[in-house]
Amino acid sequence: MIVEHAFLVGFSKSFGLFYLVVLSVAVVLHAMRPSNKKRFDEAARSILRDEAGPWR
């Protein structure tokens, strides 16, 4: 069975598109989970905390 180059290119482009869509949806769902709210809020506030002072 010989597979043509055009078929492989089309298949890889389609697979890559679906892979990236699924990955993006998974990242958004992970970020929007209510159980992560406390962790993300803490990370946002940690930038404003002055723990070590300015560099001198």
PDBQT receptor file of N, H, CA, C and O in Angstrom, charges set to zero:
ATOM      1  N   MET A   1       0.839  -1.172   0.000  1.00  0.00    +0.000 N 
ATOM      2  CA  MET A   1       0.000   0.000   0.000  1.00  0.00    +0.000 C 
ATOM      3  C   MET A   1       0.885   1.236   0.000  1.00  0.00    +0.000 C 
ATOM      4  O   MET A   1       1.710   1.410   0.898  1.00  0.00    +0.000 OA
ATOM      5  N   ILE A   2       0.724   2.081  -0.983  1.00  0.00    +0.000 N 
ATOM      6  H   ILE A   2       0.055   1.940  -1.712  1.00  0.00    +0.000 HD
ATOM      7  CA  ILE A   2       1.510   3.305  -1.090  1.00  0.00    +0.000 C 
ATOM      8  C   ILE A   2       0.633   4.483  -0.672  1.00  0.00    +0.000 C 
ATOM      9  O   ILE A   2      -0.479   4.660  -1.169  1.00  0.00    +0.000 OA
ATOM     10  N   VAL A   3       1.156   5.272   0.244  1.00  0.00    +0.000 N 
ATOM     11  H   VAL A   3       2.059   5.128   0.648  1.00  0.00    +0.000 HD
ATOM     12  CA  VAL A   3       0.431   6.450   0.715  1.00  0.00    +0.000 C 
ATOM     13  C   VAL A   3       1.003   7.669   0.008  1.00  0.00    +0.000 C 
ATOM     14  O   VAL A   3       2.219   7.859  -0.030  1.00  0.00    +0.000 OA
ATOM     15  N   GLU A   4       0.130   8.488  -0.547  1.00  0.00    +0.000 N 
ATOM     16  H   GLU A   4      -0.857   8.333  -0.516  1.00  0.00    +0.000 HD
ATOM     17  CA  GLU A   4       0.587   9.655  -1.280  1.00  0.00    +0.000 C 
ATOM     18  C   GLU A   4       0.974  10.786  -0.344  1.00  0.00    +0.000 C 
ATOM     19  O   GLU A   4       0.464  10.899   0.771  1.00  0.00    +0.000 OA
ATOM     20  N   HIS A   5       1.874  11.608  -0.818  1.00  0.00    +0.000 N 
ATOM     21  H   HIS A   5       2.287  11.516  -1.724  1.00  0.00    +0.000 HD
ATOM     22  CA  HIS A   5       2.388  12.727  -0.042  1.00  0.00    +0.000 C 
ATOM     23  C   HIS A   5       1.270  13.704   0.315  1.00  0.00    +0.000 C 
ATOM     24  O   HIS A   5       1.224  14.187   1.446  1.00  0.00    +0.000 OA
ATOM     25  N   ALA A   6       0.382  14.002  -0.605  1.00  0.00    +0.000 N 
ATOM     26  H   ALA A   6       0.419  13.610  -1.524  1.00  0.00    +0.000 HD
ATOM     27  CA  ALA A   6      -0.709  14.946  -0.360  1.00  0.00    +0.000 C 
ATOM     28  C   ALA A   6      -1.627  14.449   0.754  1.00  0.00    +0.000 C 
ATOM     29  O   ALA A   6      -2.106  15.241   1.565  1.00  0.00    +0.000 OA
ATOM     30  N   PHE A   7      -1.870  13.142   0.795  1.00  0.00    +0.000 N 
ATOM     31  H   PHE A   7      -1.480  12.498   0.136  1.00  0.00    +0.000 HD
ATOM     32  CA  PHE A   7      -2.690  12.584   1.864  1.00  0.00    +0.000 C 
ATOM     33  C   PHE A   7      -2.014  12.760   3.219  1.00  0.00    +0.000 C 
ATOM     34  O   PHE A   7      -2.656  13.155   4.192  1.00  0.00    +0.000 OA
ATOM     35  N   LEU A   8      -0.722  12.468   3.280  1.00  0.00    +0.000 N 
ATOM     36  H   LEU A   8      -0.201  12.147   2.489  1.00  0.00    +0.000 HD
ATOM     37  CA  LEU A   8      -0.002  12.615   4.542  1.00  0.00    +0.000 C 
ATOM     38  C   LEU A   8       0.043  14.060   5.009  1.00  0.00    +0.000 C 
ATOM     39  O   LEU A   8      -0.097  14.326   6.203  1.00  0.00    +0.000 OA
ATOM     40  N   VAL A   9       0.236  15.003   4.086  1.00  0.00    +0.000 N 
ATOM     41  H   VAL A   9       0.350  14.787   3.116  1.00  0.00    +0.000 HD
ATOM     42  CA  VAL A   9       0.263  16.420   4.453  1.00  0.00    +0.000 C 
ATOM     43  C   VAL A   9      -1.102  16.851   4.977  1.00  0.00    +0.000 C 
ATOM     44  O   VAL A   9      -1.182  17.533   5.999  1.00  0.00    +0.000 OA
ATOM     45  N   GLY A  10      -2.153  16.471   4.305  1.00  0.00    +0.000 N 
ATOM     46  H   GLY A  10      -2.087  15.917   3.475  1.00  0.00    +0.000 HD
ATOM     47  CA  GLY A  10      -3.504  16.813   4.756  1.00  0.00    +0.000 C 
ATOM     48  C   GLY A  10      -3.831  16.203   6.103  1.00  0.00    +0.000 C 
ATOM     49  O   GLY A  10      -4.418  16.863   6.960  1.00  0.00    +0.000 OA
ATOM     50  N   PHE A  11      -3.460  14.956   6.296  1.00  0.00    +0.000 N 
ATOM     51  H   PHE A  11      -2.984  14.419   5.600  1.00  0.00    +0.000 HD
ATOM     52  CA  PHE A  11      -3.708  14.283   7.570  1.00  0.00    +0.000 C 
ATOM     53  C   PHE A  11      -2.944  14.944   8.699  1.00  0.00    +0.000 C 
ATOM     54  O   PHE A  11      -3.497  15.152   9.779  1.00  0.00    +0.000 OA
ATOM     55  N   SER A  12      -1.675  15.281   8.471  1.00  0.00    +0.000 N 
ATOM     56  H   SER A  12      -1.225  15.113   7.594  1.00  0.00    +0.000 HD
ATOM     57  CA  SER A  12      -0.874  15.883   9.538  1.00  0.00    +0.000 C 
ATOM     58  C   SER A  12      -1.372  17.281   9.886  1.00  0.00    +0.000 C 
ATOM     59  O   SER A  12      -1.342  17.676  11.051  1.00  0.00    +0.000 OA
ATOM     60  N   LYS A  13      -1.830  18.033   8.887  1.00  0.00    +0.000 N 
ATOM     61  H   LYS A  13      -1.855  17.712   7.940  1.00  0.00    +0.000 HD
ATOM     62  CA  LYS A  13      -2.384  19.359   9.169  1.00  0.00    +0.000 C 
ATOM     63  C   LYS A  13      -3.678  19.250   9.971  1.00  0.00    +0.000 C 
ATOM     64  O   LYS A  13      -3.893  20.017  10.909  1.00  0.00    +0.000 OA
ATOM     65  N   SER A  14      -4.525  18.318   9.612  1.00  0.00    +0.000 N 
ATOM     66  H   SER A  14      -4.351  17.695   8.850  1.00  0.00    +0.000 HD
ATOM     67  CA  SER A  14      -5.781  18.131  10.339  1.00  0.00    +0.000 C 
ATOM     68  C   SER A  14      -5.510  17.661  11.761  1.00  0.00    +0.000 C 
ATOM     69  O   SER A  14      -6.093  18.179  12.714  1.00  0.00    +0.000 OA
ATOM     70  N   PHE A  15      -4.631  16.687  11.900  1.00  0.00    +0.000 N 
ATOM     71  H   PHE A  15      -4.158  16.266  11.125  1.00  0.00    +0.000 HD
ATOM     72  CA  PHE A  15      -4.304  16.180  13.228  1.00  0.00    +0.000 C 
ATOM     73  C   PHE A  15      -3.710  17.280  14.092  1.00  0.00    +0.000 C 
ATOM     74  O   PHE A  15      -4.060  17.397  15.266  1.00  0.00    +0.000 OA
ATOM     75  N   GLY A  16      -2.821  18.084  13.535  1.00  0.00    +0.000 N 
ATOM     76  H   GLY A  16      -2.537  17.989  12.581  1.00  0.00    +0.000 HD
ATOM     77  CA  GLY A  16      -2.214  19.178  14.287  1.00  0.00    +0.000 C 
ATOM     78  C   GLY A  16      -3.244  20.204  14.717  1.00  0.00    +0.000 C 
ATOM     79  O   GLY A  16      -3.180  20.713  15.836  1.00  0.00    +0.000 OA
ATOM     80  N   LEU A  17      -4.193  20.515  13.844  1.00  0.00    +0.000 N 
ATOM     81  H   LEU A  17      -4.245  20.101  12.934  1.00  0.00    +0.000 HD
ATOM     82  CA  LEU A  17      -5.248  21.470  14.185  1.00  0.00    +0.000 C 
ATOM     83  C   LEU A  17      -6.091  20.951  15.341  1.00  0.00    +0.000 C 
ATOM     84  O   LEU A  17      -6.324  21.667  16.314  1.00  0.00    +0.000 OA
ATOM     85  N   PHE A  18      -6.549  19.706  15.236  1.00  0.00    +0.000 N 
ATOM     86  H   PHE A  18      -6.360  19.123  14.446  1.00  0.00    +0.000 HD
ATOM     87  CA  PHE A  18      -7.370  19.142  16.307  1.00  0.00    +0.000 C 
ATOM     88  C   PHE A  18      -6.582  19.004  17.601  1.00  0.00    +0.000 C 
ATOM     89  O   PHE A  18      -7.135  19.214  18.681  1.00  0.00    +0.000 OA
ATOM     90  N   TYR A  19      -5.321  18.659  17.515  1.00  0.00    +0.000 N 
ATOM     91  H   TYR A  19      -4.873  18.488  16.638  1.00  0.00    +0.000 HD
ATOM     92  CA  TYR A  19      -4.468  18.551  18.701  1.00  0.00    +0.000 C 
ATOM     93  C   TYR A  19      -4.365  19.893  19.411  1.00  0.00    +0.000 C 
ATOM     94  O   TYR A  19      -4.503  19.956  20.633  1.00  0.00    +0.000 OA
ATOM     95  N   LEU A  20      -4.125  20.967  18.665  1.00  0.00    +0.000 N 
ATOM     96  H   LEU A  20      -4.013  20.916  17.672  1.00  0.00    +0.000 HD
ATOM     97  CA  LEU A  20      -3.993  22.288  19.278  1.00  0.00    +0.000 C 
ATOM     98  C   LEU A  20      -5.313  22.792  19.842  1.00  0.00    +0.000 C 
ATOM     99  O   LEU A  20      -5.324  23.466  20.872  1.00  0.00    +0.000 OA
ATOM    100  N   VAL A  21      -6.417  22.479  19.190  1.00  0.00    +0.000 N 
ATOM    101  H   VAL A  21      -6.408  21.932  18.354  1.00  0.00    +0.000 HD
ATOM    102  CA  VAL A  21      -7.723  22.884  19.715  1.00  0.00    +0.000 C 
ATOM    103  C   VAL A  21      -8.002  22.165  21.033  1.00  0.00    +0.000 C 
ATOM    104  O   VAL A  21      -8.438  22.792  21.998  1.00  0.00    +0.000 OA
ATOM    105  N   VAL A  22      -7.760  20.879  21.079  1.00  0.00    +0.000 N 
ATOM    106  H   VAL A  22      -7.406  20.370  20.294  1.00  0.00    +0.000 HD
ATOM    107  CA  VAL A  22      -7.991  20.109  22.306  1.00  0.00    +0.000 C 
ATOM    108  C   VAL A  22      -7.059  20.587  23.422  1.00  0.00    +0.000 C 
ATOM    109  O   VAL A  22      -7.485  20.708  24.570  1.00  0.00    +0.000 OA
ATOM    110  N   LEU A  23      -5.822  20.852  23.104  1.00  0.00    +0.000 N 
ATOM    111  H   LEU A  23      -5.476  20.753  22.171  1.00  0.00    +0.000 HD
ATOM    112  CA  LEU A  23      -4.879  21.349  24.104  1.00  0.00    +0.000 C 
ATOM    113  C   LEU A  23      -5.313  22.709  24.639  1.00  0.00    +0.000 C 
ATOM    114  O   LEU A  23      -5.229  22.952  25.843  1.00  0.00    +0.000 OA
ATOM    115  N   SER A  24      -5.769  23.588  23.772  1.00  0.00    +0.000 N 
ATOM    116  H   SER A  24      -5.837  23.391  22.795  1.00  0.00    +0.000 HD
ATOM    117  CA  SER A  24      -6.220  24.910  24.200  1.00  0.00    +0.000 C 
ATOM    118  C   SER A  24      -7.444  24.816  25.109  1.00  0.00    +0.000 C 
ATOM    119  O   SER A  24      -7.528  25.516  26.118  1.00  0.00    +0.000 OA
ATOM    120  N   VAL A  25      -8.373  23.967  24.756  1.00  0.00    +0.000 N 
ATOM    121  H   VAL A  25      -8.305  23.398  23.936  1.00  0.00    +0.000 HD
ATOM    122  CA  VAL A  25      -9.566  23.775  25.590  1.00  0.00    +0.000 C 
ATOM    123  C   VAL A  25      -9.170  23.213  26.953  1.00  0.00    +0.000 C 
ATOM    124  O   VAL A  25      -9.721  23.633  27.971  1.00  0.00    +0.000 OA
ATOM    125  N   ALA A  26      -8.244  22.290  26.992  1.00  0.00    +0.000 N 
ATOM    126  H   ALA A  26      -7.797  21.949  26.165  1.00  0.00    +0.000 HD
ATOM    127  CA  ALA A  26      -7.799  21.719  28.263  1.00  0.00    +0.000 C 
ATOM    128  C   ALA A  26      -7.132  22.769  29.146  1.00  0.00    +0.000 C 
ATOM    129  O   ALA A  26      -7.349  22.785  30.358  1.00  0.00    +0.000 OA
ATOM    130  N   VAL A  27      -6.328  23.640  28.555  1.00  0.00    +0.000 N 
ATOM    131  H   VAL A  27      -6.152  23.627  27.571  1.00  0.00    +0.000 HD
ATOM    132  CA  VAL A  27      -5.659  24.693  29.331  1.00  0.00    +0.000 C 
ATOM    133  C   VAL A  27      -6.685  25.672  29.890  1.00  0.00    +0.000 C 
ATOM    134  O   VAL A  27      -6.590  26.073  31.050  1.00  0.00    +0.000 OA
ATOM    135  N   VAL A  28      -7.655  26.056  29.083  1.00  0.00    +0.000 N 
ATOM    136  H   VAL A  28      -7.732  25.730  28.140  1.00  0.00    +0.000 HD
ATOM    137  CA  VAL A  28      -8.692  26.991  29.548  1.00  0.00    +0.000 C 
ATOM    138  C   VAL A  28      -9.525  26.356  30.656  1.00  0.00    +0.000 C 
ATOM    139  O   VAL A  28      -9.819  27.010  31.656  1.00  0.00    +0.000 OA
ATOM    140  N   LEU A  29      -9.907  25.104  30.495  1.00  0.00    +0.000 N 
ATOM    141  H   LEU A  29      -9.668  24.573  29.682  1.00  0.00    +0.000 HD
ATOM    142  CA  LEU A  29     -10.678  24.430  31.543  1.00  0.00    +0.000 C 
ATOM    143  C   LEU A  29      -9.885  24.320  32.841  1.00  0.00    +0.000 C 
ATOM    144  O   LEU A  29     -10.444  24.479  33.925  1.00  0.00    +0.000 OA
ATOM    145  N   HIS A  30      -8.602  24.051  32.738  1.00  0.00    +0.000 N 
ATOM    146  H   HIS A  30      -8.147  23.922  31.857  1.00  0.00    +0.000 HD
ATOM    147  CA  HIS A  30      -7.764  23.973  33.931  1.00  0.00    +0.000 C 
ATOM    148  C   HIS A  30      -7.682  25.333  34.625  1.00  0.00    +0.000 C 
ATOM    149  O   HIS A  30      -7.754  25.412  35.851  1.00  0.00    +0.000 OA
ATOM    150  N   ALA A  31      -7.535  26.387  33.852  1.00  0.00    +0.000 N 
ATOM    151  H   ALA A  31      -7.477  26.323  32.856  1.00  0.00    +0.000 HD
ATOM    152  CA  ALA A  31      -7.414  27.727  34.431  1.00  0.00    +0.000 C 
ATOM    153  C   ALA A  31      -8.723  28.200  35.051  1.00  0.00    +0.000 C 
ATOM    154  O   ALA A  31      -8.704  28.991  35.993  1.00  0.00    +0.000 OA
ATOM    155  N   MET A  32      -9.848  27.734  34.546  1.00  0.00    +0.000 N 
ATOM    156  H   MET A  32      -9.864  27.091  33.780  1.00  0.00    +0.000 HD
ATOM    157  CA  MET A  32     -11.144  28.200  35.035  1.00  0.00    +0.000 C 
ATOM    158  C   MET A  32     -11.726  27.342  36.155  1.00  0.00    +0.000 C 
ATOM    159  O   MET A  32     -12.813  27.636  36.652  1.00  0.00    +0.000 OA
ATOM    160  N   ARG A  33     -11.035  26.309  36.550  1.00  0.00    +0.000 N 
ATOM    161  H   ARG A  33     -10.152  26.071  36.146  1.00  0.00    +0.000 HD
ATOM    162  CA  ARG A  33     -11.550  25.461  37.627  1.00  0.00    +0.000 C 
ATOM    163  C   ARG A  33     -11.643  26.251  38.919  1.00  0.00    +0.000 C 
ATOM    164  O   ARG A  33     -10.701  26.961  39.271  1.00  0.00    +0.000 OA
ATOM    165  N   PRO A  34     -12.749  26.146  39.630  1.00  0.00    +0.000 N 
ATOM    166  CA  PRO A  34     -12.889  26.891  40.889  1.00  0.00    +0.000 C 
ATOM    167  C   PRO A  34     -11.845  26.499  41.934  1.00  0.00    +0.000 C 
ATOM    168  O   PRO A  34     -11.489  27.319  42.780  1.00  0.00    +0.000 OA
ATOM    169  N   SER A  35     -11.358  25.286  41.889  1.00  0.00    +0.000 N 
ATOM    170  H   SER A  35     -11.647  24.620  41.202  1.00  0.00    +0.000 HD
ATOM    171  CA  SER A  35     -10.377  24.859  42.895  1.00  0.00    +0.000 C 
ATOM    172  C   SER A  35      -9.027  25.543  42.703  1.00  0.00    +0.000 C 
ATOM    173  O   SER A  35      -8.208  25.542  43.622  1.00  0.00    +0.000 OA
ATOM    174  N   ASN A  36      -8.777  26.123  41.539  1.00  0.00    +0.000 N 
ATOM    175  H   ASN A  36      -9.442  26.124  40.793  1.00  0.00    +0.000 HD
ATOM    176  CA  ASN A  36      -7.511  26.820  41.294  1.00  0.00    +0.000 C 
ATOM    177  C   ASN A  36      -7.571  28.308  41.620  1.00  0.00    +0.000 C 
ATOM    178  O   ASN A  36      -6.549  28.989  41.536  1.00  0.00    +0.000 OA
ATOM    179  N   LYS A  37      -8.736  28.829  41.987  1.00  0.00    +0.000 N 
ATOM    180  H   LYS A  37      -9.566  28.275  42.056  1.00  0.00    +0.000 HD
ATOM    181  CA  LYS A  37      -8.888  30.264  42.222  1.00  0.00    +0.000 C 
ATOM    182  C   LYS A  37      -7.956  30.756  43.322  1.00  0.00    +0.000 C 
ATOM    183  O   LYS A  37      -7.304  31.787  43.159  1.00  0.00    +0.000 OA
ATOM    184  N   LYS A  38      -7.886  30.053  44.412  1.00  0.00    +0.000 N 
ATOM    185  H   LYS A  38      -8.416  29.216  44.544  1.00  0.00    +0.000 HD
ATOM    186  CA  LYS A  38      -7.037  30.494  45.525  1.00  0.00    +0.000 C 
ATOM    187  C   LYS A  38      -5.569  30.534  45.097  1.00  0.00    +0.000 C 
ATOM    188  O   LYS A  38      -4.853  31.480  45.425  1.00  0.00    +0.000 OA
ATOM    189  N   ARG A  39      -5.130  29.531  44.382  1.00  0.00    +0.000 N 
ATOM    190  H   ARG A  39      -5.711  28.763  44.116  1.00  0.00    +0.000 HD
ATOM    191  CA  ARG A  39      -3.730  29.470  43.956  1.00  0.00    +0.000 C 
ATOM    192  C   ARG A  39      -3.397  30.598  42.983  1.00  0.00    +0.000 C 
ATOM    193  O   ARG A  39      -2.337  31.216  43.087  1.00  0.00    +0.000 OA
ATOM    194  N   PHE A  40      -4.293  30.867  42.041  1.00  0.00    +0.000 N 
ATOM    195  H   PHE A  40      -5.154  30.365  41.956  1.00  0.00    +0.000 HD
ATOM    196  CA  PHE A  40      -4.051  31.937  41.075  1.00  0.00    +0.000 C 
ATOM    197  C   PHE A  40      -4.124  33.315  41.729  1.00  0.00    +0.000 C 
ATOM    198  O   PHE A  40      -3.352  34.205  41.373  1.00  0.00    +0.000 OA
ATOM    199  N   ASP A  41      -5.042  33.505  42.681  1.00  0.00    +0.000 N 
ATOM    200  H   ASP A  41      -5.669  32.782  42.971  1.00  0.00    +0.000 HD
ATOM    201  CA  ASP A  41      -5.108  34.784  43.392  1.00  0.00    +0.000 C 
ATOM    202  C   ASP A  41      -3.842  35.024  44.197  1.00  0.00    +0.000 C 
ATOM    203  O   ASP A  41      -3.330  36.143  44.238  1.00  0.00    +0.000 OA
ATOM    204  N   GLU A  42      -3.342  33.991  44.829  1.00  0.00    +0.000 N 
ATOM    205  H   GLU A  42      -3.758  33.083  44.796  1.00  0.00    +0.000 HD
ATOM    206  CA  GLU A  42      -2.096  34.115  45.592  1.00  0.00    +0.000 C 
ATOM    207  C   GLU A  42      -0.924  34.447  44.676  1.00  0.00    +0.000 C 
ATOM    208  O   GLU A  42      -0.071  35.260  45.032  1.00  0.00    +0.000 OA
ATOM    209  N   ALA A  43      -0.874  33.839  43.528  1.00  0.00    +0.000 N 
ATOM    210  H   ALA A  43      -1.567  33.178  43.239  1.00  0.00    +0.000 HD
ATOM    211  CA  ALA A  43       0.201  34.134  42.573  1.00  0.00    +0.000 C 
ATOM    212  C   ALA A  43       0.117  35.578  42.085  1.00  0.00    +0.000 C 
ATOM    213  O   ALA A  43       1.145  36.224  41.887  1.00  0.00    +0.000 OA
ATOM    214  N   ALA A  44      -1.091  36.085  41.892  1.00  0.00    +0.000 N 
ATOM    215  H   ALA A  44      -1.927  35.560  42.053  1.00  0.00    +0.000 HD
ATOM    216  CA  ALA A  44      -1.254  37.477  41.452  1.00  0.00    +0.000 C 
ATOM    217  C   ALA A  44      -0.828  38.456  42.534  1.00  0.00    +0.000 C 
ATOM    218  O   ALA A  44      -0.258  39.504  42.232  1.00  0.00    +0.000 OA
ATOM    219  N   ARG A  45      -1.099  38.125  43.791  1.00  0.00    +0.000 N 
ATOM    220  H   ARG A  45      -1.562  37.273  44.036  1.00  0.00    +0.000 HD
ATOM    221  CA  ARG A  45      -0.711  39.024  44.887  1.00  0.00    +0.000 C 
ATOM    222  C   ARG A  45       0.768  38.920  45.226  1.00  0.00    +0.000 C 
ATOM    223  O   ARG A  45       1.340  39.869  45.762  1.00  0.00    +0.000 OA
ATOM    224  N   SER A  46       1.394  37.803  44.931  1.00  0.00    +0.000 N 
ATOM    225  H   SER A  46       0.929  37.032  44.495  1.00  0.00    +0.000 HD
ATOM    226  CA  SER A  46       2.787  37.611  45.322  1.00  0.00    +0.000 C 
ATOM    227  C   SER A  46       3.723  38.566  44.586  1.00  0.00    +0.000 C 
ATOM    228  O   SER A  46       4.809  38.866  45.082  1.00  0.00    +0.000 OA
ATOM    229  N   ILE A  47       3.324  39.041  43.425  1.00  0.00    +0.000 N 
ATOM    230  H   ILE A  47       2.442  38.796  43.022  1.00  0.00    +0.000 HD
ATOM    231  CA  ILE A  47       4.148  39.986  42.683  1.00  0.00    +0.000 C 
ATOM    232  C   ILE A  47       4.208  41.314  43.416  1.00  0.00    +0.000 C 
ATOM    233  O   ILE A  47       5.225  42.006  43.366  1.00  0.00    +0.000 OA
ATOM    234  N   LEU A  48       3.136  41.673  44.093  1.00  0.00    +0.000 N 
ATOM    235  H   LEU A  48       2.310  41.110  44.133  1.00  0.00    +0.000 HD
ATOM    236  CA  LEU A  48       3.063  42.960  44.776  1.00  0.00    +0.000 C 
ATOM    237  C   LEU A  48       3.773  42.945  46.130  1.00  0.00    +0.000 C 
ATOM    238  O   LEU A  48       4.110  43.999  46.668  1.00  0.00    +0.000 OA
ATOM    239  N   ARG A  49       3.996  41.768  46.670  1.00  0.00    +0.000 N 
ATOM    240  H   ARG A  49       3.722  40.912  46.232  1.00  0.00    +0.000 HD
ATOM    241  CA  ARG A  49       4.686  41.671  47.963  1.00  0.00    +0.000 C 
ATOM    242  C   ARG A  49       6.157  42.006  47.814  1.00  0.00    +0.000 C 
ATOM    243  O   ARG A  49       6.802  41.598  46.848  1.00  0.00    +0.000 OA
ATOM    244  N   ASP A  50       6.687  42.753  48.774  1.00  0.00    +0.000 N 
ATOM    245  H   ASP A  50       6.164  43.085  49.559  1.00  0.00    +0.000 HD
ATOM    246  CA  ASP A  50       8.108  43.114  48.744  1.00  0.00    +0.000 C 
ATOM    247  C   ASP A  50       8.819  42.261  49.789  1.00  0.00    +0.000 C 
ATOM    248  O   ASP A  50       8.944  42.661  50.947  1.00  0.00    +0.000 OA
ATOM    249  N   GLU A  51       9.276  41.100  49.380  1.00  0.00    +0.000 N 
ATOM    250  H   GLU A  51       9.174  40.775  48.440  1.00  0.00    +0.000 HD
ATOM    251  CA  GLU A  51       9.872  40.162  50.332  1.00  0.00    +0.000 C 
ATOM    252  C   GLU A  51      11.347  40.451  50.576  1.00  0.00    +0.000 C 
ATOM    253  O   GLU A  51      11.797  40.447  51.721  1.00  0.00    +0.000 OA
ATOM    254  N   ALA A  52      12.096  40.699  49.519  1.00  0.00    +0.000 N 
ATOM    255  H   ALA A  52      11.730  40.702  48.588  1.00  0.00    +0.000 HD
ATOM    256  CA  ALA A  52      13.539  40.845  49.669  1.00  0.00    +0.000 C 
ATOM    257  C   ALA A  52      13.987  42.298  49.535  1.00  0.00    +0.000 C 
ATOM    258  O   ALA A  52      15.158  42.592  49.778  1.00  0.00    +0.000 OA
ATOM    259  N   GLY A  53      13.128  43.186  49.169  1.00  0.00    +0.000 N 
ATOM    260  H   GLY A  53      12.177  42.948  48.971  1.00  0.00    +0.000 HD
ATOM    261  CA  GLY A  53      13.508  44.571  48.980  1.00  0.00    +0.000 C 
ATOM    262  C   GLY A  53      14.089  44.787  47.584  1.00  0.00    +0.000 C 
ATOM    263  O   GLY A  53      14.270  43.833  46.827  1.00  0.00    +0.000 OA
ATOM    264  N   PRO A  54      14.373  46.011  47.256  1.00  0.00    +0.000 N 
ATOM    265  CA  PRO A  54      14.899  46.305  45.921  1.00  0.00    +0.000 C 
ATOM    266  C   PRO A  54      16.350  45.836  45.759  1.00  0.00    +0.000 C 
ATOM    267  O   PRO A  54      17.083  45.689  46.737  1.00  0.00    +0.000 OA
ATOM    268  N   TRP A  55      16.738  45.609  44.519  1.00  0.00    +0.000 N 
ATOM    269  H   TRP A  55      16.143  45.729  43.725  1.00  0.00    +0.000 HD
ATOM    270  CA  TRP A  55      18.120  45.223  44.234  1.00  0.00    +0.000 C 
ATOM    271  C   TRP A  55      19.003  46.435  44.405  1.00  0.00    +0.000 C 
ATOM    272  O   TRP A  55      18.634  47.529  43.977  1.00  0.00    +0.000 OA
ATOM    273  N   ARG A  56      20.145  46.275  45.009  1.00  0.00    +0.000 N 
ATOM    274  H   ARG A  56      20.445  45.387  45.357  1.00  0.00    +0.000 HD
ATOM    275  CA  ARG A  56      21.090  47.388  45.199  1.00  0.00    +0.000 C 
ATOM    276  C   ARG A  56      22.454  46.970  44.749  1.00  0.00    +0.000 C 
ATOM    277  O   ARG A  56      23.397  47.758  44.823  1.00  0.00    +0.000 OA
TER     278      ARG A  56
